[in-house]
Amino acid sequence: MAHNPQGPEGNYDPSGSTQMFRAFVDEGAPQRRPQAAPQSGPRVSLIAGVIAAVVIVAAVAWLALG
């Protein structure tokens, strides 16, 4: 038989699962970080890509029709 210690409140858990679950949750809890300013890198890249695509399509259409 395994030794099953009492929980933090003094309640006896015969299977020990509650203590193991609490240890798992406490260990895996994400650390809260202060909110940083949102990064605009992906949005700027997307806008630049769309503008470049429009310019290329316009240039191809101008060459094809001109």
Backbone as CSV, one residue per row, in Angstrom:
resi,resn,N_x,N_y,N_z,CA_x,CA_y,CA_z,C_x,C_y,C_z
1,MET,0.834,-1.182,0.000,0.000,0.000,0.000,0.878,1.244,0.000
2,ALA,0.486,2.208,-0.790,1.245,3.457,-0.862,0.836,4.378,0.279
3,HIS,1.766,5.219,0.657,1.486,6.190,1.705,0.746,7.361,1.073
4,ASN,-0.445,7.659,1.561,-1.253,8.755,1.044,-1.345,9.853,2.088
5,PRO,-0.599,10.948,1.875,-0.634,12.033,2.855,-1.953,12.781,2.807
6,GLN,-2.204,13.528,3.844,-3.408,14.343,3.882,-3.205,15.574,3.011
7,GLY,-4.312,16.092,2.507,-4.262,17.278,1.659,-3.987,18.533,2.461
8,PRO,-3.900,19.662,1.780,-3.609,20.926,2.464,-4.679,21.309,3.490
9,GLU,-5.926,20.902,3.245,-6.999,21.224,4.185,-7.120,20.163,5.279
10,GLY,-6.319,19.118,5.213,-6.390,18.059,6.196,-7.376,16.975,5.830
11,ASN,-7.952,17.033,4.633,-8.886,15.997,4.182,-8.082,14.829,3.627
12,TYR,-8.427,13.635,4.071,-7.713,12.444,3.621,-8.234,12.006,2.262
13,ASP,-7.335,11.844,1.303,-7.699,11.372,-0.037,-7.116,9.977,-0.198
14,PRO,-7.943,8.938,-0.149,-7.421,7.575,-0.173,-6.650,7.234,-1.442
15,SER,-6.971,7.849,-2.565,-6.263,7.505,-3.799,-5.062,8.405,-4.044
16,GLY,-5.013,9.548,-3.414,-3.907,10.470,-3.627,-4.040,11.262,-4.913
17,SER,-5.116,11.071,-5.671,-5.240,11.720,-6.975,-5.466,13.218,-6.861
18,THR,-6.152,13.640,-5.820,-6.403,15.069,-5.680,-5.099,15.828,-5.493
19,GLN,-4.215,15.292,-4.665,-2.939,15.956,-4.445,-2.114,15.965,-5.723
20,MET,-2.132,14.858,-6.450,-1.361,14.785,-7.692,-1.928,15.771,-8.719
21,PHE,-3.258,15.872,-8.789,-3.877,16.798,-9.731,-3.533,18.234,-9.376
22,ARG,-3.607,18.558,-8.094,-3.271,19.926,-7.686,-1.814,20.250,-7.983
23,ALA,-0.933,19.299,-7.771,0.481,19.527,-8.075,0.669,19.737,-9.572
24,PHE,-0.041,18.961,-10.391,0.052,19.100,-11.845,-0.469,20.459,-12.295
25,VAL,-1.614,20.873,-11.766,-2.211,22.142,-12.179,-1.334,23.307,-11.737
26,ASP,-0.843,23.244,-10.487,0.001,24.333,-9.994,1.298,24.421,-10.775
27,GLU,1.841,23.280,-11.175,3.102,23.264,-11.908,2.918,23.762,-13.336
28,GLY,1.792,23.420,-13.968,1.574,23.749,-15.364,0.840,25.052,-15.583
29,ALA,0.577,25.809,-14.529,-0.155,27.063,-14.695,0.703,28.061,-15.466
30,PRO,0.127,28.694,-16.472,0.906,29.669,-17.241,1.229,30.887,-16.393
31,GLN,2.414,31.395,-16.591,2.837,32.591,-15.874,2.224,33.808,-16.563
32,ARG,1.645,34.672,-15.773,1.027,35.870,-16.354,2.104,36.912,-16.608
33,ARG,2.080,37.435,-17.813,3.024,38.491,-18.177,2.243,39.774,-18.391
34,PRO,2.859,40.908,-18.163,2.153,42.165,-18.422,1.856,42.299,-19.912
35,GLN,0.747,42.932,-20.214,0.351,43.106,-21.605,1.342,44.025,-22.310
36,ALA,1.880,43.534,-23.409,2.790,44.334,-24.214,1.996,44.940,-25.368
37,ALA,2.579,45.915,-26.007,1.933,46.520,-27.167,1.817,45.467,-28.258
38,PRO,0.700,45.423,-28.961,0.547,44.410,-30.007,1.573,44.605,-31.111
39,GLN,2.071,43.494,-31.615,3.071,43.567,-32.664,2.371,43.819,-33.985
40,SER,2.900,44.760,-34.763,2.279,45.093,-36.031,3.018,44.464,-37.202
41,GLY,4.014,43.622,-36.941,4.804,43.020,-38.003,3.992,42.204,-38.994
42,PRO,3.205,41.231,-38.558,2.435,40.432,-39.520,1.421,41.257,-40.300
43,ARG,0.794,42.218,-39.658,-0.199,43.037,-40.347,0.469,43.902,-41.412
44,VAL,1.621,44.495,-41.096,2.331,45.329,-42.066,2.778,44.480,-43.248
45,SER,3.258,43.279,-42.984,3.688,42.393,-44.065,2.520,42.015,-44.965
46,LEU,1.370,41.764,-44.389,0.191,41.404,-45.166,-0.242,42.564,-46.054
47,ILE,-0.271,43.753,-45.510,-0.657,44.927,-46.298,0.337,45.170,-47.423
48,ALA,1.626,45.064,-47.132,2.644,45.259,-48.169,2.517,44.198,-49.257
49,GLY,2.221,42.966,-48.886,2.050,41.900,-49.866,0.853,42.134,-50.762
50,VAL,-0.248,42.598,-50.187,-1.447,42.885,-50.985,-1.183,44.030,-51.951
51,ILE,-0.520,45.067,-51.484,-0.201,46.204,-52.362,0.721,45.759,-53.489
52,ALA,1.727,44.944,-53.164,2.642,44.455,-54.204,1.894,43.609,-55.223
53,ALA,0.970,42.775,-54.787,0.194,41.941,-55.708,-0.668,42.796,-56.623
54,VAL,-1.290,43.828,-56.088,-2.119,44.720,-56.910,-1.260,45.434,-57.946
55,VAL,-0.081,45.887,-57.549,0.814,46.572,-58.480,1.257,45.620,-59.589
56,ILE,1.583,44.395,-59.241,2.028,43.424,-60.254,0.893,43.091,-61.219
57,VAL,-0.309,42.878,-60.686,-1.454,42.573,-61.560,-1.752,43.760,-62.462
58,ALA,-1.662,44.969,-61.939,-1.902,46.158,-62.760,-0.841,46.284,-63.849
59,ALA,0.422,45.990,-63.524,1.489,46.091,-64.514,1.303,45.042,-65.611
60,VAL,0.935,43.820,-65.247,0.711,42.763,-66.243,-0.475,43.124,-67.136
61,ALA,-1.543,43.652,-66.542,-2.716,44.045,-67.334,-2.357,45.181,-68.272
62,TRP,-1.557,46.140,-67.828,-1.162,47.286,-68.656,-0.321,46.807,-69.837
63,LEU,0.613,45.860,-69.563,1.446,45.334,-70.635,0.619,44.504,-71.621
64,ALA,-0.343,43.740,-71.125,-1.152,42.879,-71.988,-2.107,43.701,-72.846
65,LEU,-2.646,44.766,-72.300,-3.629,45.567,-73.031,-2.995,46.726,-73.802
66,GLY,-1.749,47.023,-73.516,-1.110,48.208,-74.111,-0.423,48.006,-75.394
